[in-house]
């Protein structure tokens, strides 16, 4: 079973959102659409619509702790997908238009992946034939460093996939500095997926990502940090736990086109300041955790990572109360299947 989770504050079903939900249904993917208090009062039979009134009735402990008018309300969709028995939880945004292939990643059998030759920080875009782009959350002082983008191939079985990020074409998830200084749209090439090697890191986002049920606890979306850094910190926590467990992280080419909602780029810039200043520091904090302390189980590992970020001042202490509620809710949801 596959479930797509989206959150939206749209006043009505846009053409992009309608097409996304329709393609999900065509590919036998159920949909959960989380609304917020700013959302319009619309109806759709293409998704399980979770209104603010519905959310207030949920038994999840986290439902009463998450702020309103926050992207972190999406956590409730993740939990509902787990509760309903989903083997794969897929997430995207209401301004992304996935291809049909995006909804069929689990049908891949053995396939070739490429391993990059870059050192620790990997800019995935040059491996998909775009030398101009860099991902949101990528350290600014890494952008212009010379990189060899050669890679070598190996075969991987689909059973080895636990988290996979798909890139977005046209208006990809770059930072506000790029949007303010460079040209869009940008096209990204199709190639074999990229698998990061030991010690390599690439930021990934919540735009077009597949999560296996077994690691779905890592989907926890923090709510006390800037929303433009929240999914980046989440990706770093996931990457650190994956490195300790020697799990692969895969990046697929553009299987989504972003038709971006209207943004104030200077507001985005302000919301991304944490990423510009602290991406490397956050990663170094997580990297300093010994592997031996990240093998106690996924819930323990999550707490260990976030406690380290709280101690260093990158995440407010209030996040831990919400995270503990998430863990309790997730444990119950996993046990019910």
C-alpha angles and dihedrals in degrees: 000000000000126000128191116210122200134166122205140177091187117140090224142001105288122210090251093052092045092052092047093052091044093053090048091054092047087057095047094253116143117221135219116193115195115203129196135206090273092054123110122253096250134141132218135176091203095078144025098258114212108196125193088258090054091049092054089058096050117112093221111120090217092060091077095045102050115093120244121246088031132125086226089078082084087080087078090059091052091052093048090052091052091046091052091055102254115174091197127031113200123192134194139147131260092251096055124095110203123201119237088253089062089066094050104057092118090062091069114108121187111345141162122266129186124229115211123231094214121115125245102316112054123196100203097196099076088056086062093049101265114114094176103062132079126182125252107265095032110132110257093224090058097057100084099034112120112258132186106220096196114131139180129224135236135166121254131188118230088238086072092063115099102149126017128180119204119204123235124231131216098017104021126186099277126145129266092257089062093046092049096048109025139055129269145227099057126186123218124203128240117241140139113302120270121239117197117229127225111302096012122124135192122173114241131190144209096257102096113357136145120211126189115228091241092064099031091115086074090065089081106136112209117229106191096067130066111292090230090059099034098084091041092056087045090054091051092051090050092047092050093050090045091052091051090049094040092237119157124246115206133199118197127197124259109312092151133058115209116216092185123222116234112284134181099231094203089055088050089050092053091047090051098051090101089058093049094049104030113028093102093042093050091049092047089051091054092042090056091064107100115243088236089066092053099060100074097098132290096279094048090046092052092052092047092054096046093044088055091051091048092050091053092047098246094115125033116248090241088073091073093064091054092044091052090052089050091052093051092047092047093049091053093045092050092049096052097065 
